[in-house]
Amino acid sequence: MTEETAAMPASTQLSVRDVVTVKLPAASAYLSVLRTATAGLAARLDFTLDEIEDLRIAVDEACAMLLSQAVPGTDLSCEFELTGEAMRISVSVITVDGQEPNRDTFAWTVLSSLAGEVDAQIGSDDRVTVTLQKRRGTAGAP
């Protein structure tokens, strides 16, 4: 919440949309930065501790899927979109083969269970994006 939104009535705050983008080297050594950012941003939306931990694990899992096919030396980009009661996280990287992660794997099932809504798409230059959306109050919900 910014200083401007803190002074707004609660009904107005629900329509606020914040976007935070983090870009870092496509290497697993930097994933702790994204896990920390995820936890901090989810806390801003008053997610429960369980929901925050689910999101941290989900972001880590999505990144692991993408890093296995990332072009060496490229950047991993993560966009966090915060709305009234939800967080949408899009993680993307330029890949070697331009293939979406396999949706029939245990990893995808775990990701879907933790995040709620999950999707993947291929963009230009073989950039693969995994998008997660978690709504507040859905801990443990399929």
N, CA, C and O atoms as a GROMACS GRO file, in nm:
protein
  568
    1MET      N    1   0.085  -0.116   0.000
    1MET     CA    2   0.000   0.000   0.000
    1MET      C    3   0.090   0.123   0.000
    1MET      O    4   0.186   0.130   0.077
    2THR      N    5   0.061   0.217  -0.082
    2THR     CA    6   0.139   0.340  -0.088
    2THR      C    7   0.081   0.440   0.011
    2THR      O    8  -0.026   0.417   0.067
    3GLU      N    9   0.151   0.552   0.032
    3GLU     CA   10   0.098   0.655   0.121
    3GLU      C   11  -0.036   0.707   0.068
    3GLU      O   12  -0.126   0.738   0.147
    4GLU      N   13  -0.048   0.717  -0.064
    4GLU     CA   14  -0.171   0.767  -0.123
    4GLU      C   15  -0.287   0.672  -0.098
    4GLU      O   16  -0.397   0.716  -0.065
    5THR      N   17  -0.264   0.540  -0.115
    5THR     CA   18  -0.374   0.445  -0.097
    5THR      C   19  -0.406   0.423   0.050
    5THR      O   20  -0.518   0.385   0.084
    6ALA      N   21  -0.309   0.446   0.139
    6ALA     CA   22  -0.335   0.430   0.282
    6ALA      C   23  -0.438   0.530   0.331
    6ALA      O   24  -0.513   0.500   0.424
    7ALA      N   25  -0.444   0.648   0.269
    7ALA     CA   26  -0.538   0.751   0.309
    7ALA      C   27  -0.675   0.733   0.246
    7ALA      O   28  -0.770   0.803   0.282
    8MET      N   29  -0.688   0.640   0.152
    8MET     CA   30  -0.815   0.619   0.082
    8MET      C   31  -0.909   0.532   0.167
    8MET      O   32  -0.863   0.450   0.246
    9PRO      N   33  -1.039   0.551   0.149
    9PRO     CA   34  -1.135   0.462   0.216
    9PRO      C   35  -1.115   0.318   0.167
    9PRO      O   36  -1.070   0.296   0.055
   10ALA      N   37  -1.150   0.221   0.252
   10ALA     CA   38  -1.132   0.079   0.219
   10ALA      C   39  -1.201   0.041   0.089
   10ALA      O   40  -1.146  -0.039   0.013
   11SER      N   41  -1.318   0.096   0.060
   11SER     CA   42  -1.389   0.061  -0.062
   11SER      C   43  -1.313   0.104  -0.186
   11SER      O   44  -1.321   0.038  -0.290
   12THR      N   45  -1.240   0.215  -0.177
   12THR     CA   46  -1.160   0.263  -0.289
   12THR      C   47  -1.034   0.179  -0.305
   12THR      O   48  -0.991   0.155  -0.417
   13GLN      N   49  -0.974   0.135  -0.194
   13GLN     CA   50  -0.851   0.058  -0.197
   13GLN      C   51  -0.866  -0.073  -0.273
   13GLN      O   52  -0.770  -0.121  -0.332
   14LEU      N   53  -0.986  -0.130  -0.273
   14LEU     CA   54  -1.006  -0.258  -0.341
   14LEU      C   55  -0.986  -0.247  -0.492
   14LEU      O   56  -0.958  -0.347  -0.558
   15SER      N   57  -1.001  -0.128  -0.547
   15SER     CA   58  -0.985  -0.112  -0.690
   15SER      C   59  -0.841  -0.077  -0.729
   15SER      O   60  -0.811  -0.063  -0.848
   16VAL      N   61  -0.753  -0.062  -0.631
   16VAL     CA   62  -0.614  -0.028  -0.658
   16VAL      C   63  -0.545  -0.146  -0.726
   16VAL      O   64  -0.565  -0.261  -0.688
   17ARG      N   65  -0.463  -0.116  -0.825
   17ARG     CA   66  -0.387  -0.219  -0.896
   17ARG      C   67  -0.242  -0.176  -0.897
   17ARG      O   68  -0.206  -0.074  -0.955
   18ASP      N   69  -0.158  -0.255  -0.832
   18ASP     CA   70  -0.015  -0.229  -0.830
   18ASP      C   71   0.056  -0.337  -0.909
   18ASP      O   72   0.016  -0.454  -0.905
   19VAL      N   73   0.162  -0.300  -0.982
   19VAL     CA   74   0.242  -0.396  -1.056
   19VAL      C   75   0.388  -0.376  -1.017
   19VAL      O   76   0.440  -0.265  -1.019
   20VAL      N   77   0.452  -0.487  -0.982
   20VAL     CA   78   0.594  -0.486  -0.947
   20VAL      C   79   0.664  -0.584  -1.040
   20VAL      O   80   0.620  -0.698  -1.054
   21THR      N   81   0.772  -0.540  -1.104
   21THR     CA   82   0.847  -0.628  -1.193
   21THR      C   83   0.988  -0.647  -1.140
   21THR      O   84   1.056  -0.550  -1.103
   22VAL      N   85   1.031  -0.772  -1.136
   22VAL     CA   86   1.166  -0.807  -1.092
   22VAL      C   87   1.234  -0.881  -1.206
   22VAL      O   88   1.179  -0.976  -1.261
   23LYS      N   89   1.354  -0.836  -1.241
   23LYS     CA   90   1.431  -0.901  -1.347
   23LYS      C   91   1.566  -0.940  -1.287
   23LYS      O   92   1.634  -0.857  -1.227
   24LEU      N   93   1.603  -1.067  -1.305
   24LEU     CA   94   1.728  -1.115  -1.249
   24LEU      C   95   1.787  -1.224  -1.338
   24LEU      O   96   1.717  -1.278  -1.423
   25PRO      N   97   1.914  -1.257  -1.318
   25PRO     CA   98   1.974  -1.362  -1.402
   25PRO      C   99   1.898  -1.494  -1.389
   25PRO      O  100   1.851  -1.529  -1.281
   26ALA      N  101   1.886  -1.565  -1.500
   26ALA     CA  102   1.815  -1.693  -1.502
   26ALA      C  103   1.904  -1.802  -1.443
   26ALA      O  104   1.956  -1.887  -1.515
   27ALA      N  105   1.919  -1.796  -1.311
   27ALA     CA  106   2.000  -1.894  -1.238
   27ALA      C  107   1.934  -1.919  -1.103
   27ALA      O  108   1.881  -1.827  -1.041
   28SER      N  109   1.937  -2.043  -1.058
   28SER     CA  110   1.869  -2.080  -0.934
   28SER      C  111   1.924  -2.007  -0.812
   28SER      O  112   1.854  -1.995  -0.711
   29ALA      N  113   2.046  -1.959  -0.818
   29ALA     CA  114   2.105  -1.887  -0.706
   29ALA      C  115   2.028  -1.761  -0.669
   29ALA      O  116   2.039  -1.712  -0.557
   30TYR      N  117   1.950  -1.707  -0.762
   30TYR     CA  118   1.877  -1.582  -0.739
   30TYR      C  119   1.731  -1.603  -0.701
   30TYR      O  120   1.659  -1.506  -0.678
   31LEU      N  121   1.685  -1.727  -0.694
   31LEU     CA  122   1.543  -1.752  -0.666
   31LEU      C  123   1.500  -1.708  -0.527
   31LEU      O  124   1.382  -1.680  -0.505
   32SER      N  125   1.593  -1.701  -0.433
   32SER     CA  126   1.556  -1.655  -0.299
   32SER      C  127   1.504  -1.511  -0.302
   32SER      O  128   1.421  -1.473  -0.220
   33VAL      N  129   1.553  -1.432  -0.398
   33VAL     CA  130   1.504  -1.294  -0.413
   33VAL      C  131   1.355  -1.296  -0.449
   33VAL      O  132   1.277  -1.220  -0.392
   34LEU      N  133   1.318  -1.382  -0.542
   34LEU     CA  134   1.176  -1.390  -0.582
   34LEU      C  135   1.088  -1.446  -0.470
   34LEU      O  136   0.976  -1.401  -0.451
   35ARG      N  137   1.140  -1.545  -0.397
   35ARG     CA  138   1.061  -1.599  -0.286
   35ARG      C  139   1.035  -1.491  -0.181
   35ARG      O  140   0.925  -1.481  -0.127
   36THR      N  141   1.136  -1.411  -0.153
   36THR     CA  142   1.121  -1.304  -0.054
   36THR      C  143   1.026  -1.196  -0.104
   36THR      O  144   0.941  -1.148  -0.029
   37ALA      N  145   1.039  -1.158  -0.231
   37ALA     CA  146   0.948  -1.058  -0.289
   37ALA      C  147   0.805  -1.109  -0.287
   37ALA      O  148   0.712  -1.035  -0.255
   38THR      N  149   0.786  -1.236  -0.320
   38THR     CA  150   0.653  -1.296  -0.319
   38THR      C  151   0.591  -1.288  -0.180
   38THR      O  152   0.475  -1.248  -0.166
   39ALA      N  153   0.666  -1.325  -0.079
   39ALA     CA  154   0.616  -1.323   0.058
   39ALA      C  155   0.580  -1.181   0.102
   39ALA      O  156   0.476  -1.159   0.162
   40GLY      N  157   0.667  -1.086   0.071
   40GLY     CA  158   0.641  -0.948   0.110
   40GLY      C  159   0.518  -0.890   0.043
   40GLY      O  160   0.437  -0.822   0.107
   41LEU      N  161   0.504  -0.915  -0.085
   41LEU     CA  162   0.388  -0.862  -0.158
   41LEU      C  163   0.258  -0.930  -0.116
   41LEU      O  164   0.154  -0.865  -0.105
   42ALA      N  165   0.264  -1.060  -0.091
   42ALA     CA  166   0.144  -1.132  -0.045
   42ALA      C  167   0.102  -1.082   0.093
   42ALA      O  168  -0.017  -1.074   0.123
   43ALA      N  169   0.199  -1.050   0.176
   43ALA     CA  170   0.168  -0.997   0.309
   43ALA      C  171   0.097  -0.862   0.299
   43ALA      O  172   0.011  -0.830   0.381
   44ARG      N  173   0.133  -0.783   0.198
   44ARG     CA  174   0.066  -0.654   0.176
   44ARG      C  175  -0.082  -0.672   0.148
   44ARG      O  176  -0.163  -0.585   0.180
   45LEU      N  177  -0.117  -0.785   0.088
   45LEU     CA  178  -0.258  -0.812   0.057
   45LEU      C  179  -0.329  -0.889   0.168
   45LEU      O  180  -0.442  -0.934   0.152
   46ASP      N  181  -0.261  -0.904   0.282
   46ASP     CA  182  -0.317  -0.974   0.398
   46ASP      C  183  -0.347  -1.121   0.371
   46ASP      O  184  -0.444  -1.175   0.424
   47PHE      N  185  -0.264  -1.186   0.289
   47PHE     CA  186  -0.275  -1.330   0.273
   47PHE      C  187  -0.237  -1.394   0.406
   47PHE      O  188  -0.159  -1.337   0.483
   48THR      N  189  -0.291  -1.512   0.434
   48THR     CA  190  -0.254  -1.584   0.556
   48THR      C  191  -0.112  -1.638   0.542
   48THR      O  192  -0.057  -1.641   0.432
   49LEU      N  193  -0.055  -1.679   0.653
   49LEU     CA  194   0.080  -1.736   0.648
   49LEU      C  195   0.085  -1.860   0.559
   49LEU      O  196   0.182  -1.880   0.487
   50ASP      N  197  -0.020  -1.943   0.563
   50ASP     CA  198  -0.024  -2.061   0.477
   50ASP      C  199  -0.031  -2.023   0.330
   50ASP      O  200   0.036  -2.084   0.246
   51GLU      N  201  -0.111  -1.922   0.298
   51GLU     CA  202  -0.123  -1.876   0.159
   51GLU      C  203   0.009  -1.817   0.110
   51GLU      O  204   0.048  -1.838  -0.005
   52ILE      N  205   0.076  -1.744   0.197
   52ILE     CA  206   0.206  -1.685   0.161
   52ILE      C  207   0.306  -1.796   0.132
   52ILE      O  208   0.380  -1.790   0.034
   53GLU      N  209   0.309  -1.896   0.217
   53GLU     CA  210   0.403  -2.007   0.195
   53GLU      C  211   0.369  -2.084   0.068
   53GLU      O  212   0.459  -2.124  -0.006
   54ASP      N  213   0.241  -2.104   0.041
   54ASP     CA  214   0.200  -2.170  -0.084
   54ASP      C  215   0.250  -2.092  -0.205
   54ASP      O  216   0.302  -2.150  -0.300
   55LEU      N  217   0.235  -1.960  -0.201
   55LEU     CA  218   0.282  -1.877  -0.312
   55LEU      C  219   0.434  -1.882  -0.327
   55LEU      O  220   0.486  -1.888  -0.439
   56ARG      N  221   0.505  -1.879  -0.216
   56ARG     CA  222   0.652  -1.887  -0.223
   56ARG      C  223   0.695  -2.017  -0.290
   56ARG      O  224   0.784  -2.016  -0.376
   57ILE      N  225   0.634  -2.127  -0.252
   57ILE     CA  226   0.668  -2.257  -0.310
   57ILE      C  227   0.626  -2.261  -0.457
   57ILE      O  228   0.699  -2.313  -0.541
   58ALA      N  229   0.509  -2.205  -0.489
   58ALA     CA  230   0.460  -2.206  -0.627
   58ALA      C  231   0.552  -2.126  -0.718
   58ALA      O  232   0.583  -2.170  -0.829
   59VAL      N  233   0.597  -2.009  -0.674
   59VAL     CA  234   0.690  -1.928  -0.755
   59VAL      C  235   0.820  -2.004  -0.775
   59VAL      O  236   0.876  -2.004  -0.885
   60ASP      N  237   0.868  -2.067  -0.671
   60ASP     CA  238   0.991  -2.145  -0.680
   60ASP      C  239   0.975  -2.259  -0.781
   60ASP      O  240   1.066  -2.285  -0.860
   61GLU      N  241   0.862  -2.327  -0.777
   61GLU     CA  242   0.836  -2.439  -0.868
   61GLU      C  243   0.823  -2.391  -1.013
   61GLU      O  244   0.876  -2.454  -1.104
   62ALA      N  245   0.752  -2.280  -1.034
   62ALA     CA  246   0.738  -2.224  -1.170
   62ALA      C  247   0.875  -2.186  -1.226
   62ALA      O  248   0.905  -2.212  -1.342
   63CYS      N  249   0.956  -2.124  -1.143
   63CYS     CA  250   1.091  -2.085  -1.188
   63CYS      C  251   1.176  -2.208  -1.219
   63CYS      O  252   1.250  -2.208  -1.318
   64ALA      N  253   1.166  -2.311  -1.138
   64ALA     CA  254   1.243  -2.433  -1.162
   64ALA      C  255   1.206  -2.494  -1.297
   64ALA      O  256   1.292  -2.542  -1.371
   65MET      N  257   1.076  -2.492  -1.329
   65MET     CA  258   1.030  -2.543  -1.459
   65MET      C  259   1.094  -2.465  -1.574
   65MET      O  260   1.139  -2.522  -1.673
   66LEU      N  261   1.097  -2.334  -1.558
   66LEU     CA  262   1.148  -2.248  -1.666
   66LEU      C  263   1.301  -2.249  -1.674
   66LEU      O  264   1.357  -2.248  -1.784
   67LEU      N  265   1.367  -2.250  -1.561
   67LEU     CA  266   1.513  -2.244  -1.562
   67LEU      C  267   1.576  -2.366  -1.629
   67LEU      O  268   1.685  -2.357  -1.685
   68SER      N  269   1.506  -2.478  -1.624
   68SER     CA  270   1.561  -2.599  -1.686
   68SER      C  271   1.571  -2.587  -1.838
   68SER      O  272   1.645  -2.662  -1.901
   69GLN      N  273   1.496  -2.493  -1.896
   69GLN     CA  274   1.501  -2.476  -2.041
   69GLN      C  275   1.545  -2.336  -2.083
   69GLN      O  276   1.534  -2.299  -2.200
   70ALA      N  277   1.596  -2.256  -1.986
   70ALA     CA  278   1.638  -2.118  -2.016
   70ALA      C  279   1.766  -2.114  -2.098
   70ALA      O  280   1.856  -2.196  -2.080
   71VAL      N  281   1.773  -2.016  -2.187
   71VAL     CA  282   1.896  -1.991  -2.263
   71VAL      C  283   1.998  -1.938  -2.164
   71VAL      O  284   1.970  -1.841  -2.093
   72PRO      N  285   2.118  -1.998  -2.157
   72PRO     CA  286   2.220  -1.951  -2.064
   72PRO      C  287   2.252  -1.803  -2.085
   72PRO      O  288   2.262  -1.756  -2.198
   73GLY      N  289   2.267  -1.732  -1.974
   73GLY     CA  290   2.302  -1.591  -1.980
   73GLY      C  291   2.185  -1.496  -1.997
   73GLY      O  292   2.205  -1.375  -2.005
   74THR      N  293   2.063  -1.549  -2.002
   74THR     CA  294   1.945  -1.462  -2.016
   74THR      C  295   1.890  -1.424  -1.879
   74THR      O  296   1.940  -1.470  -1.776
   75ASP      N  297   1.789  -1.340  -1.880
   75ASP     CA  298   1.726  -1.296  -1.757
   75ASP      C  299   1.592  -1.365  -1.737
   75ASP      O  300   1.523  -1.400  -1.833
   76LEU      N  301   1.557  -1.383  -1.612
   76LEU     CA  302   1.426  -1.431  -1.571
   76LEU      C  303   1.348  -1.306  -1.530
   76LEU      O  304   1.398  -1.224  -1.454
   77SER      N  305   1.228  -1.292  -1.580
   77SER     CA  306   1.146  -1.176  -1.548
   77SER      C  307   1.024  -1.223  -1.470
   77SER      O  308   0.961  -1.323  -1.506
   78CYS      N  309   0.992  -1.151  -1.365
   78CYS     CA  310   0.877  -1.187  -1.283
   78CYS      C  311   0.794  -1.061  -1.258
   78CYS      O  312   0.843  -0.961  -1.206
   79GLU      N  313   0.667  -1.068  -1.297
   79GLU     CA  314   0.577  -0.956  -1.276
   79GLU      C  315   0.471  -0.995  -1.175
   79GLU      O  316   0.402  -1.096  -1.191
   80PHE      N  317   0.458  -0.914  -1.071
   80PHE     CA  318   0.358  -0.934  -0.968
   80PHE      C  319   0.250  -0.828  -0.988
   80PHE      O  320   0.278  -0.709  -0.985
   81GLU      N  321   0.128  -0.872  -1.007
   81GLU     CA  322   0.015  -0.779  -1.018
   81GLU      C  323  -0.073  -0.799  -0.896
   81GLU      O  324  -0.126  -0.908  -0.873
   82LEU      N  325  -0.088  -0.693  -0.818
   82LEU     CA  326  -0.164  -0.699  -0.694
   82LEU      C  327  -0.297  -0.627  -0.714
   82LEU      O  328  -0.300  -0.511  -0.754
   83THR      N  329  -0.405  -0.696  -0.686
   83THR     CA  330  -0.536  -0.634  -0.690
   83THR      C  331  -0.600  -0.652  -0.553
   83THR      O  332  -0.537  -0.706  -0.462
   84GLY      N  333  -0.722  -0.610  -0.537
   84GLY     CA  334  -0.788  -0.614  -0.406
   84GLY      C  335  -0.770  -0.740  -0.326
   84GLY      O  336  -0.728  -0.735  -0.211
   85GLU      N  337  -0.802  -0.855  -0.386
   85GLU     CA  338  -0.796  -0.980  -0.310
   85GLU      C  339  -0.719  -1.089  -0.381
   85GLU      O  340  -0.736  -1.207  -0.350
   86ALA      N  341  -0.636  -1.052  -0.477
   86ALA     CA  342  -0.563  -1.154  -0.552
   86ALA      C  343  -0.425  -1.104  -0.591
   86ALA      O  344  -0.397  -0.984  -0.596
   87MET      N  345  -0.339  -1.201  -0.619
   87MET     CA  346  -0.207  -1.172  -0.672
   87MET      C  347  -0.188  -1.257  -0.797
   87MET      O  348  -0.211  -1.378  -0.796
   88ARG      N  349  -0.147  -1.191  -0.905
   88ARG     CA  350  -0.117  -1.261  -1.030
   88ARG      C  351   0.032  -1.248  -1.051
   88ARG      O  352   0.087  -1.138  -1.049
   89ILE      N  353   0.097  -1.362  -1.072
   89ILE     CA  354   0.242  -1.366  -1.087
   89ILE      C  355   0.274  -1.428  -1.222
   89ILE      O  356   0.231  -1.540  -1.251
   90SER      N  357   0.350  -1.356  -1.304
   90SER     CA  358   0.391  -1.407  -1.435
   90SER      C  359   0.542  -1.416  -1.437
   90SER      O  360   0.612  -1.316  -1.422
   91VAL      N  361   0.592  -1.538  -1.455
   91VAL     CA  362   0.736  -1.562  -1.461
   91VAL      C  363   0.769  -1.601  -1.604
   91VAL      O  364   0.704  -1.689  -1.661
   92SER      N  365   0.871  -1.536  -1.663
   92SER     CA  366   0.904  -1.569  -1.802
   92SER      C  367   1.054  -1.569  -1.824
   92SER      O  368   1.131  -1.503  -1.754
   93VAL      N  369   1.094  -1.645  -1.926
   93VAL     CA  370   1.234  -1.656  -1.964
   93VAL      C  371   1.242  -1.697  -2.111
   93VAL      O  372   1.154  -1.767  -2.161
   94ILE      N  373   1.347  -1.654  -2.178
   94ILE     CA  374   1.370  -1.701  -2.315
   94ILE      C  375   1.427  -1.842  -2.305
   94ILE      O  376   1.524  -1.866  -2.234
   95THR      N  377   1.365  -1.934  -2.378
   95THR     CA  378   1.401  -2.076  -2.367
   95THR      C  379   1.475  -2.125  -2.491
   95THR      O  380   1.472  -2.064  -2.597
   96VAL      N  381   1.541  -2.237  -2.473
   96VAL     CA  382   1.615  -2.301  -2.581
   96VAL      C  383   1.520  -2.356  -2.687
   96VAL      O  384   1.546  -2.343  -2.807
   97ASP      N  385   1.410  -2.418  -2.642
   97ASP     CA  386   1.321  -2.487  -2.735
   97ASP      C  387   1.183  -2.425  -2.752
   97ASP      O  388   1.107  -2.469  -2.839
   98GLY      N  389   1.148  -2.325  -2.674
   98GLY     CA  390   1.017  -2.260  -2.689
   98GLY      C  391   0.900  -2.352  -2.659
   98GLY      O  392   0.793  -2.338  -2.718
   99GLN      N  393   0.919  -2.447  -2.567
   99GLN     CA  394   0.813  -2.542  -2.532
   99GLN      C  395   0.752  -2.505  -2.398
   99GLN      O  396   0.822  -2.472  -2.302
  100GLU      N  397   0.619  -2.512  -2.392
  100GLU     CA  398   0.550  -2.491  -2.264
  100GLU      C  399   0.585  -2.606  -2.170
  100GLU      O  400   0.615  -2.717  -2.215
  101PRO      N  401   0.582  -2.580  -2.039
  101PRO     CA  402   0.601  -2.690  -1.945
  101PRO      C  403   0.491  -2.793  -1.964
  101PRO      O  404   0.377  -2.758  -1.995
  102ASN      N  405   0.524  -2.919  -1.944
  102ASN     CA  406   0.427  -3.027  -1.958
  102ASN      C  407   0.324  -3.018  -1.845
  102ASN      O  408   0.360  -3.017  -1.728
  103ARG      N  409   0.198  -3.012  -1.882
  103ARG     CA  410   0.090  -2.998  -1.783
  103ARG      C  411   0.049  -3.132  -1.722
  103ARG      O  412  -0.034  -3.136  -1.631
  104ASP      N  413   0.106  -3.241  -1.770
  104ASP     CA  414   0.072  -3.374  -1.719
  104ASP      C  415   0.174  -3.426  -1.619
  104ASP      O  416   0.184  -3.547  -1.598
  105THR      N  417   0.250  -3.337  -1.557
  105THR     CA  418   0.352  -3.379  -1.463
  105THR      C  419   0.308  -3.356  -1.319
  105THR      O  420   0.213  -3.282  -1.292
  106PHE      N  421   0.378  -3.421  -1.229
  106PHE     CA  422   0.352  -3.401  -1.086
  106PHE      C  423   0.380  -3.256  -1.049
  106PHE      O  424   0.306  -3.197  -0.970
  107ALA      N  425   0.486  -3.198  -1.104
  107ALA     CA  426   0.522  -3.059  -1.074
  107ALA      C  427   0.409  -2.963  -1.111
  107ALA      O  428   0.379  -2.870  -1.035
  108TRP      N  429   0.345  -2.985  -1.227
  108TRP     CA  430   0.234  -2.897  -1.268
  108TRP      C  431   0.114  -2.914  -1.175
  108TRP      O  432   0.047  -2.816  -1.143
  109THR      N  433   0.088  -3.036  -1.131
  109THR     CA  434  -0.021  -3.063  -1.039
  109THR      C  435   0.002  -2.993  -0.906
  109THR      O  436  -0.089  -2.932  -0.851
  110VAL      N  437   0.125  -3.000  -0.856
  110VAL     CA  438   0.159  -2.932  -0.731
  110VAL      C  439   0.143  -2.781  -0.748
  110VAL      O  440   0.087  -2.714  -0.662
  111LEU      N  441   0.192  -2.730  -0.859
  111LEU     CA  442   0.183  -2.587  -0.888
  111LEU      C  443   0.036  -2.542  -0.890
  111LEU      O  444   0.002  -2.439  -0.830
  112SER      N  445  -0.048  -2.617  -0.956
  112SER     CA  446  -0.191  -2.583  -0.964
  112SER      C  447  -0.257  -2.588  -0.826
  112SER      O  448  -0.342  -2.505  -0.794
  113SER      N  449  -0.217  -2.683  -0.747
  113SER     CA  450  -0.273  -2.697  -0.613
  113SER      C  451  -0.233  -2.580  -0.524
  113SER      O  452  -0.314  -2.531  -0.445
  114LEU      N  453  -0.110  -2.536  -0.535
  114LEU     CA  454  -0.060  -2.427  -0.451
  114LEU      C  455  -0.110  -2.290  -0.492
  114LEU      O  456  -0.141  -2.207  -0.407
  115ALA      N  457  -0.117  -2.266  -0.622
  115ALA     CA  458  -0.148  -2.132  -0.671
  115ALA      C  459  -0.295  -2.108  -0.701
  115ALA      O  460  -0.340  -1.994  -0.696
  116GLY      N  461  -0.368  -2.211  -0.730
  116GLY     CA  462  -0.508  -2.192  -0.767
  116GLY      C  463  -0.524  -2.196  -0.917
  116GLY      O  464  -0.564  -2.299  -0.972
  117GLU      N  465  -0.494  -2.086  -0.985
  117GLU     CA  466  -0.504  -2.079  -1.130
  117GLU      C  467  -0.363  -2.074  -1.189
  117GLU      O  468  -0.281  -1.992  -1.147
  118VAL      N  469  -0.336  -2.161  -1.286
  118VAL     CA  470  -0.204  -2.166  -1.348
  118VAL      C  471  -0.221  -2.179  -1.498
  118VAL      O  472  -0.308  -2.252  -1.546
  119ASP      N  473  -0.137  -2.108  -1.573
  119ASP     CA  474  -0.139  -2.117  -1.718
  119ASP      C  475   0.003  -2.098  -1.769
  119ASP      O  476   0.089  -2.048  -1.697
  120ALA      N  477   0.026  -2.136  -1.892
  120ALA     CA  478   0.156  -2.116  -1.957
  120ALA      C  479   0.131  -2.078  -2.101
  120ALA      O  480   0.034  -2.122  -2.162
  121GLN      N  481   0.219  -1.998  -2.156
  121GLN     CA  482   0.210  -1.962  -2.297
  121GLN      C  483   0.348  -1.931  -2.353
  121GLN      O  484   0.442  -1.900  -2.280
  122ILE      N  485   0.355  -1.940  -2.485
  122ILE     CA  486   0.479  -1.912  -2.556
  122ILE      C  487   0.462  -1.779  -2.627
  122ILE      O  488   0.362  -1.756  -2.696
  123GLY      N  489   0.561  -1.691  -2.609
  123GLY     CA  490   0.557  -1.561  -2.674
  123GLY      C  491   0.663  -1.552  -2.781
  123GLY      O  492   0.715  -1.653  -2.829
  124SER      N  493   0.694  -1.431  -2.818
  124SER     CA  494   0.795  -1.408  -2.922
  124SER      C  495   0.934  -1.451  -2.872
  124SER      O  496   0.960  -1.453  -2.752
  125ASP      N  497   1.020  -1.483  -2.964
  125ASP     CA  498   1.158  -1.523  -2.933
  125ASP      C  499   1.167  -1.643  -2.841
  125ASP      O  500   1.261  -1.655  -2.763
  126ASP      N  501   1.069  -1.734  -2.848
  126ASP     CA  502   1.066  -1.853  -2.764
  126ASP      C  503   1.061  -1.821  -2.615
  126ASP      O  504   1.111  -1.898  -2.533
  127ARG      N  505   1.002  -1.707  -2.580
  127ARG     CA  506   0.984  -1.671  -2.439
  127ARG      C  507   0.864  -1.748  -2.385
  127ARG      O  508   0.753  -1.737  -2.436
  128VAL      N  509   0.888  -1.825  -2.280
  128VAL     CA  510   0.782  -1.902  -2.216
  128VAL      C  511   0.745  -1.833  -2.085
  128VAL      O  512   0.832  -1.795  -2.007
  129THR      N  513   0.616  -1.818  -2.064
  129THR     CA  514   0.564  -1.752  -1.943
  129THR      C  515   0.472  -1.847  -1.869
  129THR      O  516   0.383  -1.908  -1.929
  130VAL      N  517   0.494  -1.858  -1.739
  130VAL     CA  518   0.403  -1.932  -1.652
  130VAL      C  519   0.335  -1.827  -1.564
  130VAL      O  520   0.401  -1.746  -1.499
  131THR      N  521   0.201  -1.830  -1.564
  131THR     CA  522   0.124  -1.733  -1.488
  131THR      C  523   0.046  -1.804  -1.378
  131THR      O  524  -0.022  -1.904  -1.401
  132LEU      N  525   0.057  -1.750  -1.258
  132LEU     CA  526  -0.012  -1.804  -1.140
  132LEU      C  527  -0.107  -1.697  -1.088
  132LEU      O  528  -0.075  -1.578  -1.093
  133GLN      N  529  -0.221  -1.738  -1.040
  133GLN     CA  530  -0.308  -1.642  -0.974
  133GLN      C  531  -0.363  -1.706  -0.848
  133GLN      O  532  -0.419  -1.815  -0.850
  134LYS      N  533  -0.346  -1.635  -0.739
  134LYS     CA  534  -0.395  -1.682  -0.609
  134LYS      C  535  -0.485  -1.575  -0.550
  134LYS      O  536  -0.450  -1.457  -0.546
  135ARG      N  537  -0.602  -1.618  -0.506
  135ARG     CA  538  -0.695  -1.526  -0.440
  135ARG      C  539  -0.685  -1.544  -0.291
  135ARG      O  540  -0.668  -1.655  -0.241
  136ARG      N  541  -0.696  -1.435  -0.219
  136ARG     CA  542  -0.691  -1.440  -0.073
  136ARG      C  543  -0.809  -1.520  -0.022
  136ARG      O  544  -0.921  -1.507  -0.071
  137GLY      N  545  -0.783  -1.603   0.078
  137GLY     CA  546  -0.891  -1.682   0.138
  137GLY      C  547  -0.915  -1.814   0.069
  137GLY      O  548  -1.017  -1.879   0.093
  138THR      N  549  -0.821  -1.858  -0.018
  138THR     CA  550  -0.839  -1.986  -0.087
  138THR      C  551  -0.736  -2.089  -0.044
  138THR      O  552  -0.711  -2.185  -0.117
  139ALA      N  553  -0.677  -2.072   0.074
  139ALA     CA  554  -0.578  -2.170   0.121
  139ALA      C  555  -0.646  -2.305   0.134
  139ALA      O  556  -0.752  -2.318   0.195
  140GLY      N  557  -0.584  -2.405   0.076
  140GLY     CA  558  -0.637  -2.540   0.081
  140GLY      C  559  -0.746  -2.566  -0.020
  140GLY      O  560  -0.791  -2.680  -0.033
  141ALA      N  561  -0.790  -2.465  -0.091
  141ALA     CA  562  -0.895  -2.486  -0.193
  141ALA      C  563  -0.831  -2.533  -0.322
  141ALA      O  564  -0.720  -2.490  -0.355
  142PRO      N  565  -0.899  -2.621  -0.396
  142PRO     CA  566  -0.841  -2.670  -0.522
  142PRO      C  567  -0.835  -2.562  -0.627
  142PRO      O  568  -0.789  -2.587  -0.738
   0.00000   0.00000   0.00000
